[in-house]
Amino acid sequence: MASLRLSNLRETKRAAESAAKEIASRSRKGAAVLALRGELGSGKTTFIKFLARDLGVKSRLSSPTFLIMRGFNINNSKLPYKRFYHIDAYRLKNSKDLLALGFKNLIKDEKNIVAIEWADRIKDVLPQKRIDLDFKHGKTENERIIKITNK
């Protein structure tokens, strides 16, 4: 478990770069799953944008709050991953809504990276092997605290 205290976007970008390296070096059995939890405005979407860019996603990311899920190609021949999925579970009534979108198949495919915002809303379908990221506001306006737990 690690805890990061970030005070600006540059530090958030560096944390995302570190996460991208960690994901790339993980042994794979199924997708790499990142479960992000935290208060509104605590930096989850910003972190995912930096992470996707570092992994080789060329498309511009925006929060899929109304779409629930968006998929992107990973354009990085050095990585074994080919697709990046960004899921926003904020509007889901329960995990059945996510399962209807083919979530189980996404997390079975070892060529996928799946980043889930508001993961606490669908915790009953999250795989046991994942990276949990808990985001909190810090003491100052721009400070964020991220607790990272590898499971």
GROMACS elastic network, one bead per residue, 0.5 to 0.9 nm:
[ bonds ]
;  ai    aj funct       b0    kb
    1   147     6  0.71310   500
    1   148     6  0.55333   500
    1   150     6  0.67096   500
    2   146     6  0.81894   500
    2   147     6  0.57955   500
    2   148     6  0.51209   500
    2   149     6  0.66761   500
    3   145     6  0.69976   500
    3   146     6  0.56427   500
    3   148     6  0.60834   500
    3   149     6  0.88020   500
    4    15     6  0.80856   500
    4   144     6  0.80804   500
    4   145     6  0.55381   500
    4   146     6  0.50853   500
    4   147     6  0.63369   500
    4   148     6  0.80045   500
    5    11     6  0.87219   500
    5   138     6  0.78031   500
    5   143     6  0.69875   500
    5   144     6  0.58734   500
    5   146     6  0.65699   500
    5   147     6  0.88501   500
    6     9     6  0.79573   500
    6    10     6  0.86502   500
    6    11     6  0.55920   500
    6    12     6  0.61787   500
    6    15     6  0.84316   500
    6   138     6  0.84071   500
    6   142     6  0.80211   500
    6   143     6  0.54827   500
    6   144     6  0.50871   500
    6   145     6  0.61183   500
    6   146     6  0.78803   500
    7    10     6  0.83948   500
    7    11     6  0.66904   500
    7    12     6  0.79620   500
    7   138     6  0.83151   500
    7   140     6  0.80751   500
    7   141     6  0.86476   500
    7   142     6  0.55160   500
    7   144     6  0.62861   500
    7   145     6  0.86802   500
    8    11     6  0.55445   500
    8    12     6  0.64973   500
    8    13     6  0.88570   500
    8   142     6  0.59587   500
    8   143     6  0.66614   500
    8   144     6  0.82265   500
    9    13     6  0.60623   500
    9    14     6  0.86095   500
    9    46     6  0.84547   500
    9   142     6  0.84515   500
   10    13     6  0.50665   500
   10    14     6  0.63415   500
   10    15     6  0.87289   500
   11    14     6  0.50143   500
   11    15     6  0.61949   500
   11    16     6  0.86255   500
   12    15     6  0.50525   500
   12    16     6  0.62232   500
   12    17     6  0.86322   500
   12    43     6  0.84809   500
   12    46     6  0.79560   500
   12    47     6  0.63848   500
   12    50     6  0.78568   500
   12   144     6  0.86386   500
   13    16     6  0.50984   500
   13    17     6  0.62200   500
   13    18     6  0.87310   500
   13    46     6  0.86380   500
   13    47     6  0.70770   500
   13    50     6  0.56506   500
   13    51     6  0.76447   500
   13    54     6  0.88808   500
   14    18     6  0.62728   500
   14    19     6  0.86295   500
   14    50     6  0.86454   500
   15    18     6  0.51049   500
   15    19     6  0.62410   500
   15    20     6  0.86908   500
   15    47     6  0.80447   500
   15    50     6  0.88792   500
   15    51     6  0.85550   500
   16    20     6  0.61465   500
   16    21     6  0.86890   500
   16    47     6  0.60568   500
   16    48     6  0.75219   500
   16    49     6  0.86832   500
   16    50     6  0.58059   500
   16    52     6  0.85480   500
   16    54     6  0.74860   500
   17    20     6  0.50614   500
   17    21     6  0.63824   500
   17    22     6  0.86938   500
   17    50     6  0.74763   500
   17    51     6  0.63018   500
   17    54     6  0.60010   500
   17    55     6  0.83325   500
   18    21     6  0.51551   500
   18    22     6  0.62163   500
   18    23     6  0.86711   500
   18    51     6  0.88194   500
   19    23     6  0.61248   500
   19    24     6  0.85603   500
   19    51     6  0.71731   500
   20    23     6  0.51385   500
   20    24     6  0.61636   500
   20    25     6  0.87221   500
   20    51     6  0.60983   500
   20    52     6  0.82034   500
   20    54     6  0.64591   500
   20    55     6  0.60875   500
   21    24     6  0.50835   500
   21    25     6  0.62885   500
   21    26     6  0.88259   500
   21    54     6  0.88561   500
   21    55     6  0.85518   500
   22    25     6  0.52946   500
   22    26     6  0.63690   500
   23    26     6  0.53617   500
   23    27     6  0.87215   500
   23    32     6  0.68064   500
   23   113     6  0.85321   500
   24    27     6  0.85067   500
   24    55     6  0.85707   500
   24    78     6  0.89582   500
   24    79     6  0.63809   500
   24    80     6  0.76809   500
   24    81     6  0.81740   500
   25    28     6  0.89560   500
   26    32     6  0.82261   500
   28    31     6  0.70890   500
   28    32     6  0.73307   500
   28   110     6  0.62310   500
   28   111     6  0.89171   500
   29    32     6  0.83431   500
   29   108     6  0.77378   500
   29   109     6  0.81610   500
   29   110     6  0.59711   500
   30    33     6  0.87299   500
   30   106     6  0.85135   500
   30   107     6  0.58046   500
   30   109     6  0.50097   500
   30   111     6  0.76700   500
   30   112     6  0.77923   500
   31    81     6  0.85643   500
   31   106     6  0.70648   500
   31   108     6  0.57962   500
   31   109     6  0.52624   500
   31   111     6  0.62743   500
   31   113     6  0.54770   500
   31   114     6  0.68055   500
   31   130     6  0.89021   500
   32    81     6  0.88531   500
   32   107     6  0.75167   500
   32   109     6  0.89661   500
   32   110     6  0.71535   500
   32   111     6  0.83593   500
   32   112     6  0.64691   500
   32   114     6  0.61631   500
   32   115     6  0.83525   500
   32   129     6  0.83276   500
   32   130     6  0.66651   500
   32   131     6  0.80710   500
   33   107     6  0.71890   500
   33   112     6  0.84367   500
   33   113     6  0.59547   500
   33   115     6  0.59403   500
   33   116     6  0.77144   500
   33   126     6  0.83613   500
   33   127     6  0.77324   500
   33   129     6  0.76591   500
   33   131     6  0.62908   500
   33   132     6  0.85549   500
   34   113     6  0.78913   500
   34   114     6  0.61871   500
   34   116     6  0.61329   500
   34   117     6  0.86048   500
   34   119     6  0.87172   500
   34   130     6  0.58519   500
   34   132     6  0.59099   500
   34   133     6  0.71555   500
   35   114     6  0.84368   500
   35   115     6  0.62293   500
   35   116     6  0.51104   500
   35   117     6  0.65977   500
   35   118     6  0.76723   500
   35   119     6  0.52469   500
   35   120     6  0.79853   500
   35   123     6  0.88006   500
   35   126     6  0.79883   500
   35   130     6  0.70746   500
   35   131     6  0.61141   500
   35   133     6  0.60555   500
   35   134     6  0.83199   500
   36    44     6  0.66023   500
   36   115     6  0.72865   500
   36   116     6  0.57743   500
   36   118     6  0.60209   500
   36   119     6  0.56594   500
   36   120     6  0.79900   500
   36   131     6  0.84389   500
   36   132     6  0.60602   500
   36   134     6  0.59458   500
   36   135     6  0.73802   500
   37    44     6  0.75768   500
   37   116     6  0.84416   500
   37   117     6  0.62453   500
   37   118     6  0.50450   500
   37   119     6  0.57588   500
   37   120     6  0.62345   500
   37   132     6  0.78005   500
   37   133     6  0.62796   500
   37   135     6  0.60697   500
   37   136     6  0.87968   500
   38    41     6  0.83308   500
   38    42     6  0.62839   500
   38    43     6  0.83394   500
   38    44     6  0.74030   500
   38   117     6  0.84279   500
   38   118     6  0.70400   500
   38   120     6  0.88221   500
   38   133     6  0.83912   500
   38   134     6  0.56233   500
   38   136     6  0.58877   500
   38   137     6  0.86963   500
   39    42     6  0.54411   500
   39    43     6  0.86102   500
   39    44     6  0.87920   500
   39   118     6  0.88273   500
   39   135     6  0.69501   500
   39   136     6  0.63847   500
   39   137     6  0.76536   500
   40    43     6  0.80685   500
   40    44     6  0.84619   500
   41    44     6  0.74586   500
   41    45     6  0.84550   500
   41   136     6  0.89504   500
   41   137     6  0.81428   500
   42    45     6  0.85812   500
   42    46     6  0.89378   500
   42   135     6  0.57813   500
   42   136     6  0.55661   500
   42   137     6  0.55102   500
   42   138     6  0.88639   500
   42   143     6  0.89380   500
   42   144     6  0.65308   500
   42   145     6  0.84325   500
   43    46     6  0.52388   500
   43    47     6  0.60239   500
   43    48     6  0.86296   500
   43   135     6  0.68841   500
   43   136     6  0.82062   500
   43   137     6  0.84485   500
   43   144     6  0.71764   500
   44    47     6  0.52469   500
   44    48     6  0.63128   500
   44    49     6  0.87877   500
   44   117     6  0.66822   500
   44   118     6  0.88165   500
   44   133     6  0.87569   500
   44   134     6  0.88340   500
   44   135     6  0.69087   500
   45    48     6  0.50485   500
   45    49     6  0.61831   500
   45    50     6  0.87635   500
   45    61     6  0.89170   500
   45    62     6  0.77821   500
   45    63     6  0.63970   500
   45   117     6  0.75285   500
   46    49     6  0.51388   500
   46    50     6  0.64307   500
   46    51     6  0.86116   500
   47    50     6  0.53180   500
   47    51     6  0.60971   500
   47    52     6  0.86438   500
   48    52     6  0.59895   500
   48    53     6  0.85096   500
   48    61     6  0.84715   500
   48    86     6  0.78949   500
   48   115     6  0.72474   500
   48   117     6  0.88846   500
   49    52     6  0.53017   500
   49    53     6  0.63065   500
   49    54     6  0.87325   500
   49    60     6  0.81131   500
   49    61     6  0.59856   500
   49    62     6  0.76915   500
   49    63     6  0.89415   500
   50    53     6  0.51941   500
   50    54     6  0.62234   500
   50    55     6  0.86793   500
   51    54     6  0.51441   500
   51    55     6  0.62222   500
   51    56     6  0.88193   500
   51    57     6  0.88421   500
   52    55     6  0.50886   500
   52    56     6  0.64080   500
   52    57     6  0.53050   500
   52    58     6  0.82470   500
   52    59     6  0.89950   500
   52    61     6  0.80737   500
   52    72     6  0.89296   500
   52    74     6  0.81648   500
   52    84     6  0.72600   500
   53    56     6  0.52616   500
   53    57     6  0.50475   500
   53    58     6  0.65691   500
   53    59     6  0.83606   500
   53    60     6  0.86383   500
   53    61     6  0.88793   500
   53    74     6  0.89872   500
   54    57     6  0.73811   500
   55    74     6  0.66100   500
   55    75     6  0.77732   500
   55    76     6  0.68850   500
   55    79     6  0.79740   500
   55    81     6  0.88358   500
   55    84     6  0.86079   500
   56    73     6  0.81073   500
   56    74     6  0.50209   500
   56    76     6  0.51545   500
   56    77     6  0.89410   500
   56    79     6  0.89297   500
   57    60     6  0.80613   500
   57    61     6  0.87405   500
   57    72     6  0.65588   500
   57    73     6  0.61063   500
   57    75     6  0.59589   500
   57    76     6  0.81283   500
   57    83     6  0.86130   500
   57    84     6  0.75488   500
   58    61     6  0.88925   500
   58    72     6  0.83207   500
   58    73     6  0.78665   500
   58    74     6  0.75468   500
   58    75     6  0.71134   500
   59    72     6  0.71351   500
   59    73     6  0.82755   500
   61    64     6  0.85158   500
   61    70     6  0.88705   500
   61    72     6  0.89419   500
   61    86     6  0.86730   500
   62    65     6  0.87702   500
   63    66     6  0.82537   500
   63    67     6  0.86522   500
   63    68     6  0.86013   500
   63    69     6  0.88887   500
   63    70     6  0.88179   500
   63    86     6  0.79278   500
   63    87     6  0.83061   500
   63    88     6  0.70810   500
   64    68     6  0.51396   500
   64    69     6  0.57144   500
   64    70     6  0.64047   500
   64    86     6  0.71842   500
   64    87     6  0.65996   500
   64    88     6  0.57790   500
   65    68     6  0.52890   500
   65    69     6  0.79061   500
   65    87     6  0.80525   500
   65    88     6  0.53716   500
   65    89     6  0.74977   500
   65    90     6  0.68172   500
   65    91     6  0.69405   500
   66    69     6  0.85050   500
   66    88     6  0.83237   500
   66    91     6  0.75576   500
   67    70     6  0.71729   500
   67    87     6  0.86520   500
   67    88     6  0.81801   500
   68    86     6  0.82744   500
   68    87     6  0.56166   500
   68    88     6  0.50997   500
   68    89     6  0.63463   500
   68    90     6  0.81293   500
   68    91     6  0.74933   500
   68    92     6  0.79150   500
   68    98     6  0.83493   500
   69    85     6  0.68661   500
   69    86     6  0.56714   500
   69    88     6  0.63798   500
   69    89     6  0.84691   500
   69    98     6  0.89715   500
   69   101     6  0.84192   500
   69   116     6  0.89519   500
   70    84     6  0.83718   500
   70    85     6  0.57101   500
   70    86     6  0.54006   500
   70    87     6  0.66039   500
   71    83     6  0.66968   500
   71    84     6  0.56831   500
   71    86     6  0.64130   500
   71    87     6  0.87097   500
   71   114     6  0.89854   500
   72    82     6  0.85467   500
   72    83     6  0.56028   500
   72    84     6  0.51252   500
   72    85     6  0.63382   500
   72    86     6  0.83274   500
   73    82     6  0.59175   500
   73    84     6  0.62636   500
   73    85     6  0.89046   500
   74    77     6  0.85306   500
   74    79     6  0.84743   500
   74    81     6  0.68528   500
   74    83     6  0.52837   500
   74    84     6  0.63421   500
   75    79     6  0.86703   500
   75    82     6  0.72939   500
   75    83     6  0.87995   500
   76    79     6  0.57344   500
   76    80     6  0.84452   500
   76    81     6  0.82424   500
   76    82     6  0.80567   500
   77    80     6  0.74107   500
   77    81     6  0.87110   500
   77    82     6  0.87896   500
   78    81     6  0.88901   500
   79    82     6  0.77670   500
   80   110     6  0.83740   500
   80   111     6  0.63522   500
   80   112     6  0.89075   500
   81    84     6  0.79202   500
   81   110     6  0.71974   500
   81   112     6  0.55845   500
   81   113     6  0.68697   500
   82   111     6  0.52894   500
   82   112     6  0.61455   500
   82   113     6  0.81558   500
   83   111     6  0.64376   500
   83   113     6  0.63244   500
   83   114     6  0.84576   500
   84   111     6  0.87845   500
   84   112     6  0.58197   500
   84   114     6  0.59627   500
   84   115     6  0.77366   500
   85   106     6  0.83627   500
   85   112     6  0.72849   500
   85   113     6  0.61344   500
   85   115     6  0.61491   500
   85   116     6  0.82093   500
   86   113     6  0.85866   500
   86   114     6  0.61181   500
   86   115     6  0.50503   500
   86   116     6  0.60792   500
   86   117     6  0.78382   500
   87   114     6  0.73893   500
   87   115     6  0.61481   500
   87   117     6  0.61145   500
   87   118     6  0.86758   500
   87   119     6  0.88681   500
   88    91     6  0.75590   500
   88    92     6  0.84052   500
   88   115     6  0.85607   500
   88   116     6  0.58607   500
   88   118     6  0.63747   500
   88   119     6  0.80598   500
   89    92     6  0.52814   500
   89    93     6  0.86169   500
   89    94     6  0.87328   500
   89    95     6  0.86219   500
   89    98     6  0.78651   500
   89   116     6  0.69819   500
   89   117     6  0.60382   500
   89   118     6  0.52943   500
   89   119     6  0.64690   500
   89   120     6  0.85447   500
   89   121     6  0.65213   500
   89   122     6  0.72251   500
   90    93     6  0.84355   500
   90   117     6  0.73476   500
   90   118     6  0.55936   500
   90   119     6  0.83793   500
   90   121     6  0.72311   500
   91    94     6  0.89346   500
   92    95     6  0.71461   500
   92    96     6  0.86216   500
   92    97     6  0.62372   500
   92    98     6  0.73383   500
   92   121     6  0.75564   500
   92   122     6  0.83344   500
   93    96     6  0.81283   500
   93    97     6  0.69070   500
   93   121     6  0.81973   500
   94    97     6  0.59198   500
   94    98     6  0.75607   500
   94   121     6  0.68185   500
   94   122     6  0.64156   500
   95    98     6  0.52087   500
   95    99     6  0.63077   500
   95   100     6  0.87551   500
   95   121     6  0.72750   500
   95   123     6  0.78598   500
   95   124     6  0.71862   500
   95   125     6  0.66376   500
   96   100     6  0.62082   500
   96   101     6  0.89026   500
   96   122     6  0.86151   500
   96   125     6  0.88582   500
   97   100     6  0.52855   500
   97   101     6  0.69732   500
   98   101     6  0.52751   500
   98   102     6  0.71112   500
   98   103     6  0.59866   500
   98   104     6  0.88875   500
   98   122     6  0.79855   500
   98   125     6  0.89047   500
   99   102     6  0.53704   500
   99   104     6  0.64897   500
   99   125     6  0.82418   500
  100   103     6  0.72684   500
  101   104     6  0.87134   500
  102   105     6  0.55681   500
  102   106     6  0.65239   500
  103   106     6  0.50590   500
  103   107     6  0.64078   500
  103   108     6  0.87372   500
  103   125     6  0.87788   500
  104   107     6  0.54380   500
  104   108     6  0.63248   500
  104   125     6  0.83059   500
  105   108     6  0.51516   500
  105   109     6  0.65161   500
  106   109     6  0.56490   500
  106   110     6  0.86417   500
  106   112     6  0.68201   500
  106   113     6  0.85699   500
  106   114     6  0.76132   500
  107   110     6  0.74769   500
  107   112     6  0.71411   500
  107   113     6  0.80535   500
  107   114     6  0.71479   500
  107   126     6  0.88443   500
  107   127     6  0.77520   500
  108   111     6  0.88887   500
  108   112     6  0.83509   500
  109   112     6  0.57515   500
  109   113     6  0.88209   500
  110   113     6  0.79391   500
  115   119     6  0.89702   500
  116   119     6  0.55600   500
  117   120     6  0.84438   500
  118   121     6  0.59131   500
  118   122     6  0.78764   500
  119   122     6  0.54953   500
  119   123     6  0.60291   500
  119   126     6  0.79597   500
  119   132     6  0.88884   500
  120   123     6  0.50490   500
  120   124     6  0.86221   500
  121   124     6  0.83836   500
  122   125     6  0.59419   500
  122   126     6  0.68370   500
  123   126     6  0.52538   500
  123   127     6  0.86658   500
  124   127     6  0.85752   500
  126   129     6  0.84800   500
  126   130     6  0.80174   500
  127   130     6  0.64244   500
  128   151     6  0.65508   500
  129   150     6  0.77210   500
  130   149     6  0.84563   500
  130   150     6  0.62350   500
  130   151     6  0.51982   500
  131   148     6  0.69610   500
  131   149     6  0.57595   500
  131   151     6  0.59331   500
  132   147     6  0.78846   500
  132   148     6  0.56823   500
  132   149     6  0.50699   500
  132   150     6  0.63808   500
  132   151     6  0.74685   500
  133   146     6  0.62772   500
  133   147     6  0.56251   500
  133   149     6  0.65736   500
  133   150     6  0.88724   500
  134   145     6  0.79607   500
  134   146     6  0.54039   500
  134   147     6  0.50455   500
  134   148     6  0.65854   500
  134   149     6  0.85423   500
  135   144     6  0.68693   500
  135   145     6  0.57266   500
  135   147     6  0.66949   500
  136   143     6  0.87244   500
  136   144     6  0.57094   500
  136   145     6  0.51046   500
  136   146     6  0.64845   500
  136   147     6  0.85638   500
  137   140     6  0.79562   500
  137   141     6  0.78091   500
  137   142     6  0.79616   500
  137   143     6  0.62259   500
  137   145     6  0.62592   500
  137   146     6  0.89835   500
  138   141     6  0.72041   500
  138   142     6  0.74029   500
  138   145     6  0.60037   500
  139   142     6  0.84154   500
  139   143     6  0.64349   500
  139   144     6  0.82748   500
  140   143     6  0.52675   500
  140   144     6  0.84165   500
  141   144     6  0.85239   500
